[in-house]
Structure formats: structure tokens, C-alpha cells
Amino acid sequence: MQTGYRAITAEQREQLILEHVPQVRWIAASIHERLPSGPLLEDLVSAGIIGLINAVDHYDPARNTALRTYAEHRIRGAILDSIKGLDGIPVHKRNRLKLVQDAISTAEQRHRRTASEEEVAHELNLSVNEYRMWLEELKGVTLGSLDTVLHEDCDGGLLRYIADSSAETAPEAVEREQMRRVLKDGIEAMPVLEQTILDLYFHRELTLAEIGQVMNLHTSRICQLKVQAIARLRTWIARRLSPPAARSHTNG
């Protein structure tokens, strides 16, 4: 059988696929943990296996890239493609998240700096403990909900900026780079503790429990800070990417 990998038999191809199924499950589980309630893990695994098969059939050893590395991009891309457009956040959580984002925005404009937890809680007329309970309730607001982006009528989403970019057009590449700069600036504007949690969670792919061990904080506290960091980031992005007229109105 001729494939992108090399001339192999159907049995050899099947063996290659089976050898990398654990990789599919690991990637699917990692993504699933970051999603609000919605897609089943097995659905993500199924999508990932399609990506794996595609990788095996198109892999070229001449590129000097390991099949495992090449397959990871295809697997992750297939899974992310399968969940694009899925928001999965219940209405009451969406409304609560919007309240938190508005409170962050108002507090930061009022104080002209990064708002503290106490200041955001004050804008919501909540005690700090009540505010933290809100954050913990929003723990599912992670990768999946970021794809909803800034406004419900906005085209596209943040999710695509971490997906495989191999097939993007030149305008899409420019747009991707613009978003990366906005994200980078937004993260750098956060408190260091929140920056660290986002880095460990999204880039190093540690679980909340593992981050808690690294930072010597309870898992629930890590969860609260992660959600607050994401709310800050969404607020930052909305402010930077909104039309100039809307931005001046917001700042007025």
C-alpha cells in the first residue's frame, strides 16, 4: 500500500495507527479537561483518530520530523475542528461571566491599572468570598468558551489561533499574528501569579491539581485564579479589537 509515509502494507499501516492511539487519547483528554460541558471524551477521541489516520497517510520522513510530532498537530487540529462553534456554556454562566468581565473592565478604568480581586468584587457588590465562589462556578470557562470570542455576532474565534496553521492563507497568517500580539500583551498585563497559571495550564498542559502542587496552593484556588485570568484576557481582547467608535465610547 502506497501512503505518504512510505510503501507499506495495510497491516503495517494499521499497526502504525494502533501504536499512536494512546497519543490520541492523551491529547483528547487534555483538550476535554479544558472544555465546558458538552462534547464527550470519546467523540474527541474519534475525531483525533481521524487526524491520526490522516497523519499516517500523509507523513513524509524526508521532512526530518518524527511521526509522533507530525501526528500531534494533525490530531490536535482534527479535535479542535470538531469542536469549533461549540460553546457549551449554560446561559446563567454566560451571563455571570459577562458580569465578571464588565466588573473587571469598570474597575480597571476606574483605577487605571490592573484591578485587584477585592476591587472586582466591590464592582459586583459581592464579598471576596462570594466573588471567589462565582469564579469557581465558572471553572468550565476555558478553551472552548474562548472560541466564542468577544461578541456573539463576531466571526471566528480564538480557538483557531492555536490550531494547525499549515493551510492558512496570507491574510489569515496576518490575522493570526495580530491576535498573538494582542494575547501576549494581555497576558503580560496580568498579575504574575495569573500569568504563571495560564502558562502552566495552556502551554505546559499541567492539570489544576498539578499546578496547585507546583505553586503550593489548593486546587480550588488555582481554578479561581485561572478563571479570573481568562476573564481579564477576554476583557483585554474585547477592548483592543473592538471598533474605534465602540472603544472610545467604552473609555468615555
C-alpha positions, -999 to 999 in steps of 0.1 A, spaced: 0 0 0 14 34 -10 10 61 16 26 94 24 47 76 50 62 50 26 51 19 6 37 -2 34 11 -29 37 -23 -25 51 -12 -44 82 18 -21 87 -4 9 83 -29 -4 109 -1 -12 133 12 24 130 -22 37 137 -27 14 167 7 24 181 -3 61 182 -39 56 196 -26 63 232 -13 96 219 -48 104 206 -64 96 239 -38 117 258 -44 148 235 -82 143 236 -82 141 274 -60 172 277 -84 192 255 -115 177 271 -105 189 305 -104 224 292 -138 224 277 -171 234 294 -197 206 295 -206 194 260 -186 171 238 -180 136 252 -144 125 255 -150 96 232 -162 120 205 -130 139 207 -110 106 206 -129 96 174 -121 130 158 -85 126 169 -82 92 153 -93 107 120 -65 132 124 -41 104 132 -51 84 101 -46 115 80 -11 120 95 -1 84 88 -13 86 53 5 119 45 36 117 66 69 122 48 100 110 66 121 133 43 109 162 64 131 150 93 102 152 117 91 123 138 58 108 130 47 114 166 54 151 163 37 154 129 7 134 141 2 156 172 -5 186 150 -29 166 129 -46 150 159 -50 183 178 -62 201 147 -89 175 140 -101 176 175 -103 214 176 -120 214 142 -146 190 157 -155 214 185 -154 247 167 -186 265 170 -195 246 202 -199 270 231 -215 247 257 -218 274 284 -252 275 301 -270 308 298 -267 316 335 -229 310 334 -226 331 302 -244 360 320 -223 356 351 -191 356 331 -202 388 313 -209 404 347 -174 395 358 -158 408 326 -177 441 329 -167 444 365 -130 439 356 -133 465 328 -150 490 351 -126 486 379 -96 489 357 -109 520 340 -117 535 374 -83 528 389 -63 529 357 -44 498 365 -49 460 368 -79 456 392 -74 435 423 -97 407 433 -112 430 460 -119 458 436 -137 435 411 -157 420 439 -167 455 450 -179 464 415 -202 433 417 -214 442 452 -200 409 464 -177 399 493 -144 385 482 -155 350 492 -188 354 472 -168 365 442 -144 336 445 -174 313 446 -186 328 413 -152 322 398 -152 286 409 -186 281 394 -172 293 361 -144 267 361 -156 253 328 -149 286 311 -116 278 294 -105 269 259 -139 260 245 -156 292 256 -127 313 243 -138 303 208 -170 323 214 -147 353 215 -157 388 221 -192 393 209 -218 368 198 -220 383 164 -182 382 159 -170 360 131 -144 333 141 -128 326 174 -96 324 195 -95 286 192 -83 288 157 -52 307 167 -38 277 185 -49 252 158 -28 239 130 -19 269 107 -4 249 79 -33 256 55 -39 292 63 -39 320 37 -17 350 39 -45 373 53 -52 346 79 -15 345 88 -15 382 94 -47 380 115 -31 351 135 0 372 142 -21 402 152 -41 380 177 -9 365 191 4 400 198 -28 410 215 -28 378 236 8 383 245 2 419 256 -29 409 275 -11 382 294 18 404 302 -6 430 317 -19 404 342 -6 398 377 24 375 376 6 348 395 -22 346 369 4 347 341 21 317 356 -11 297 360 -21 303 323 14 293 312 14 261 332 -22 252 322 -23 261 285 14 259 274 28 232 297 -6 214 299 -5 207 336 -37 199 354 -51 222 380 -41 197 407 -5 196 393 -4 234 392 -16 235 428 13 213 438 38 234 420 26 266 434 16 253 469 -20 264 465 -53 245 468 -67 233 435 -99 254 440 -77 285 444 -59 277 412 -92 273 395 -104 307 407 -73 325 396 -74 307 362 -109 318 355 -102 354 366 -71 354 343 -93 342 314 -119 369 322 -92 395 322 -79 383 289 -113 383 273 -118 418 286 -84 429 272 -91 414 238 -126 430 235 -111 463 244 -82 460 219 -102 445 190 -135 464 192 -142 491 166 -126 525 174 -160 542 179 -171 515 204 -137 517 221 -139 555 226 -175 551 239 -163 525 264 -134 546 276 -156 577 278 
